Amino acid sequence: MNAHNKPNAPVLDSYWMPFTANRQFKAAPRLLASAEGMHYTSVDGRTVLDGTAGLWCVNAGHGRRQIAAAVERQLSTMDFAPSFQMGHPIAFDFAERLAEIAPGPGGAKLDRVFFTGSGSESVDTALKIAIAYQRSIGQGTRTRLIGRERGYHGVGFGGISVGGIVNNRRVFPQLPGSDHLRHTHDPAKNAFVKGQPEHGAELADDLERLVALHGAETIAACIVEPVAGSTGVLIPPKGYLERLRAICDKHGILLIFDEVITGFGRLGAAFATDYFGVTPDLVTAAKGLTNGAIPMGAVFASRKVHDALMHGPEGQIELFHGYTYSGHPAACAAGIATLDIYRDEGLMTRAAEIEGDWHEAMHSLKGLPHVNDIRTIGLIAGIELNSRDGAPGARAYDAFVDCFERGLLIRVTGDIIAFSPPLIAEKKHFGEIVSMLADALKRVK
């Protein structure tokens, strides 16, 4: 008997759950016991199709024995080693493997890798690197950080400062000096789009407004998600990212792409950087880095940024920053095994091969009750619902519960349903997702 099939229900009181309505959940818990391939199994024995790759992270599907075996070998060999003024070979091996597929073209690859423990840590690390870089090149007045409305960059103080989700910011103070671009969502012009919308490239010019307001000499970096996920699958208009890159270059501002959800094949390329053909100065990653098996994150830096900090006395710490679990041996083992699977099964590009079927399936939901927009790119979809009067988010939540009870895991943010299934998904799974969601939408009021 294991921890998942105890005869008695678990006691729920002690665990303070993250991003959860704890009282509501504990009154009617949804508990998962095991996972394999495209499916979870609930504690009551029901099969649940995973429409979200866990939480945007299990790109290669669940229960990969190759990853588990690699972690077991590493834990048996060496469970932990410090990374402060010390090292262990597997961290360097993993960094070299990542450098081979790093974001960016040819000689411009962002092939200097700093390990973290999560996406939130990756974001705060990238922001600190950006400020340290500006100081290292004699631009110490550049401390301001620019994010975007409806952006999500984790839950560190840096991440919520540049993020644009109101509930993340309402309770907690933000870093002084942060500011935000306008978001790119324009349903009046870009509803029911497959791929990038036609309208909205000019919204990147909002960075020029912030330069005029604050002065370029105060701005260290601008951070955006190439595709925003947690705020409802917001896809960049054609030309938007290119324009943002040009404005950053013009004013000496570093550009950071938060690729925590788009990295490792989600769009049909290793990174959104490669998919869109726009190269930033720093890229944050996590989630698919280890297929969700062990918590880990990373920041990919250009050599320009990295090398600017490699000056001064050789005994001097160049970046006074890091984490106890940076480059954790077991996480590195999971990561290398994950990269092997991605390579051997062609998962980095599989989304490009199956996105046509995926987009067709998702857009077949047009015309169903409450649906006012559908947007798709790669193996991602956002289905936006009309909100109930006085109860925003309630309709999508009811659809979430209905789907789970009938065997489908979806993710909701407000009244937007987001899908990001594992990259091993097949056309038959798309049909199951559409069928179960369509039935749920017909039932919810």
N, C-alpha and C positions, 0 to 999 in steps of 0.2 A: 504494500500500500504506500502511495506517495502523497505528497502534500496537496495534490490536486483532486484526490478522490477520497478524502476523509468522509466518514459516514455522516458527520454533522456539519452544518453550514459554518463557515468561518465567522469569527467575531470581527465586526467591522469598525468598532469604535476607535481603536488606537491609530489607525492609518489616516492621516490628514492628506487627502488626495489632491493632486495638482490640477488646476484648471477644471475643476469639477464642482457642481452644486452638491456638496457633500451630503446634506440632509436629504435632498431629493434622491440621490443615488442610493444611499444606504436604506431608504425605505423600499426600493425595488432594484436591487443590484443586478448588474450585467457582468457576469464573471466568466472569463475565458480560462480553460484548463490546459489546452495543448494546441499545437499548430503543425501543419505539414503542407508543403506546397502552396496552393492558393487558398487554403482553408484553415480556420480555427475550429476547435471543438469547445463548446461551452461546458460549464460544470454539470449541467443537466443532460449532456450527451448530444446536443444538437450541433450539426455542421453549419458553420457560418462562413460564407464566401467573403474573402478579404478584398474590399474595393478600395482600400486606402494604403496598401503595403504597410500595415501596422499604423504608423504615423509618418507616412512618406519615406520610410527608411528600409523596409524589407524588399529591396529591389529584385533580389534573386529568388524570392519566395522563401517560405518558412522551412525550418527543420533541415538545413543543409548540413549533412554529416561531415563534410569536408571542413567546414568552419569549426564545428564542435571538436573534431579530432585535433585540429591545429591548436585550438585554445587549450585542450587537455594536455597535449604534448608540452606546450610552453609552461603551463602552470606546474607540471611535474618537473620541468627542468629548472625554471626560475620564476617564482611567482611575482616578484617585484624587484626593481632596481631603481635607484635614484637617478634623475636626469640633471641634477644641479652639480656642475663640475665633475660629473661622472657620465658614463654612457654604457649602453649594451648593444650588441651588434644588430639585433632585429629591428630596432628603431631606425638605424641607418639604412638597413635593407629595405624597409617599408618606404622610407622617404625616397630612395632611389627608384623604386617601382612607381611611386606616385609621380616623380619627376618625368618619367617616360611618357605619361599620359597627361601631364599638367596642362591647364588651360592656356590657350594662346597658340599662335602659329610658329613653327620652326624655331629660329633663334630668339624669338620673343616670348618663349614659354615662361610661365610663372613657375619656375622650377626650384624655388627655395621654399621649404616646407617647415612650418612651425606647428607642432602638435598641441592640441588642447583636449578637453574632456567632453565638449558638447558644442552645439551650434551657438548657444549664447556666449560661451567662452571664446569661440572663434571670432564672433563679432567684436567683443570688447578688445580682443587681442589686435584685430585689424585696425580698429580705431586708434589704439595706443601706438601701433607701428607707424601709422600715418602721421601722427603728431611728432613722434620721435624722428621720423624721416625729415619732416619740414625743419625741425630744430637743427638736425645734423647738416643741412645744406644752408644754414644761416637764415632760415625763415621762421624764427622763433615766435613771431607774432601770429603765425597761423595756428590757431587752436580751435577755431570754430568748426563744427561738424554739421553737415547738411544731410538730412534724410528725406523722406517723402511721406506725404499723407497716405494713409492706408498701407503703410509698410509695416512689416513685422521683422524685427531683428533680435529676437530673444528677450530675455527677462533680466539681464544685467542692467545696471544703471546707465551704462553707455547705450545698450540696445534699446531700452525704452525711451531714451532721450532722442535718438534718431528715428525711432519707430513712430508710427502714426496710428496706433490703435488706442482709442480714447480710454478704454477700461484699463489698459496697461499703464496709463499715465495719470489717471485721475487721483489715485491715492498716494503715489510715490513722487518725490521730487526728482527733477531732471538736471542733467549737467547744464550749467549756465553756458549760453552761447550757441546752443543747438538751434537749428531752424529747419524748415521743411519746404520741399517743392510741392506743387499741386500734384494730386494723383492723376492717373491717365484714364480712369474709367469714364466712358462717355456712351451710355446705352442708347441715347437718342440717335447717335450716328453709327454705332458699332455693334448693334444687337445681332445675336445669332451668327457669330463669325467663327469660321474654321481657320485656325492659324492667326497671324497678326492682323489687327484691324488696319484699315486704310487711313483712318483719320486720327490725328493727334500728335504727329511728330513735333509740331510747334510747341507743345507743352514742355519740351525740354528747355525752351528759352526762359522758363521760369527761373532757371539758375542764374541767368543774366540779371534778373530782377534782384535776386539775393546778393549778387556781387555788387550791384549798384547801391543796395541798401547798407551792406556791412563793410564793403571793401574787400577786394580779392586778397589783400595782404593779411586778412584775418581768418581766411578759410583754409583749413588743412585738407579736408576730404569731403567727398559726396558719396553716400552709400545708397544703393538701390538693389532690390531683387529684380533680376531680369524678368522673371515671372513671379508675381506676388501670389503666394499660396494661402496663407492663413487669413487673409482678408478677402478671399473669395475668387481666386484664379483671375488675376488682372494681368492681361497679356499686353506687352508693349506695342504701341502702334509702329507701323513700318517707318524706319528712319529715326525713331525716337532715341534709341541707344547710341546710334552713330552721332547724332547731334549732341547728346550729352557728353560723349567722349571728346568731341571737338571743342566744346565750351570749356571743359576741364583743362584740356591742353592749352587753350588760349590764356587761361588765367592761373596756370601753375597749381591747379587743384588735383589731388589724387582721386581717382575713381575706383570705388570698391564695389564689386558685385557680390551680393550675398547669395551663394549657390547652395545653401544648406538643403534645399528641396530639389533644385534642378541639376545638381551634380550627379555623376555616375549613371548616365544613360536615360534620364527621365524624358528628355526631348528627342532622343535618337542620336545624340552625340555625347561624348564623355562629359562635356560641360556646356551650359548655355552660352558661355563665352565663344565656344567653337560653333555652336548652332547658329548664333546670330552674327558671327564674324566680327565681333567688337571686343577688343582686348582691354580690360581694366588694368590697374596697377596691383591690386590685391583681390583675391577671391577667398571667401569663407566657405567651408565645407563641413559636413558631419553626416548624420543619418545613413545614407547609402555607403559611406566610407567603410563600414564594417558589416553592412547588411543588417544593421540594428542589433547585432549579436552582443557586442560589448560597447558601452558608451565611449565615443571618441569624436574629436573634431580636428580640423586642420585649417591653417591659413596658408594659401599659396601666394608667394610674393615674387615680383619681378626682380631680376638681378639689379636693376637700377635702384630699387628701394632697399634691397638687402645690402648691397655693396656700400651704399651711402652711410650705413651704420658701422661698417667694418673698418673703423679708423681709431686713432688714439693708441695709447699704450696696449701692448698685447695682453697684459694681465688684467685689463679692464673689461668688465662685463658690458657688452655693447648694448644690450636691451635688458633693462632691469625689470624683467617680467617673466612669468612662467607659472606652472602648476605642478603640484605633487605628482599628478598622474599624466603629465605630458609624456607621450611616447611610452605608455604603459606596455610592458612586454606582451601580456595576453591580448590587449587591444590590437597591437601591431600584428600578432599572429592571426587574429581574426581578419584584419585588413588585408594581409597578403593572400590568405585563402579566398577572401571575397574577390580580390582582383583576378585571381586565377579562374574563378567561376565566370566572372564577367567576360574574360578573354576567351575561355574555352567554349562558352555557350553563345558568344556573340551578343551579349546583352547590352553592351554600350550602344549598339546601333539598332537593336531590335525594335525599339519604339518607332523608328522611321519606317520599318517594314510593315508594321501592323497599324499605324496611326490612321490609315484610310478607313479600315473597318471600325476602328474605335470611334472616329469622328462621326461616321455614318450612324453607328448605334446610338451615340449620345444625342445627336440632333434629331433622331426619330422621336424623342420625347417632346418635341415642339408641338404645341397644341393641347397638351394635357392640362388638367386643372392646375391653376396657380402658377404655371411656368411663364415667366416674362423674359427670360434670356437664357441662352446656352452658349458657352464659349469653350473651345477646345484647342489644345496645342500639344504635340507629342502624345504621351500617354497621360494626359491631364484633362480634366473636364470640370467646369463649374456650371451648375444649374441654379439659376436664381429664381426664387419664388416671390410672389406678392406677399407682403406682410399682412398679418391680421391687424385690424384697427386696434391701436393701443397695446398690442402685444408683439412687438418685433422679435423675431427669432422663434416664436412658439410653434409656428407651422412647420418649419424645418426640423425642429426638435421632435415633434410628434412623428414626422416621417422617419427620422433616425430611429426612434424606438420601435415603430412599426416594422421597419426593415430588419432590425436586429432580431426581433421576435420571429421573423419568418426566414431568417438565414442569410442576411446580407449586412456587412459592416460598411457604413458610409461615414463621412465626416461632415459636420455642419459648422458654419460660422455665420452667426446671424441667421438670415433666411437664405443663405447660399449653401448648396450641397456640393462638396468637393470630392472628386474621385482621383485616385492615383494608384491604380492596382499594380501589383508586382509585374515586373517586365517579362515574366514567364507566362503571362496571361494569354489565352487563346480566344478565338472568335466566339466559341461556345460560352465562355465566361462573360463576354460582353452582352450576349443575348440574355443570360441569366440576370445580370445586373439590371438591364433595361426592363425586363419583365417584372422583377420584384419591386423596383422603384416605381414603375408605372402603376402597379397595383396599389402601392402605398399612397401615391399622390391622389389616386381616385378615392381612397378611404379617408384621408385627413380632411378636416374642415377648414 
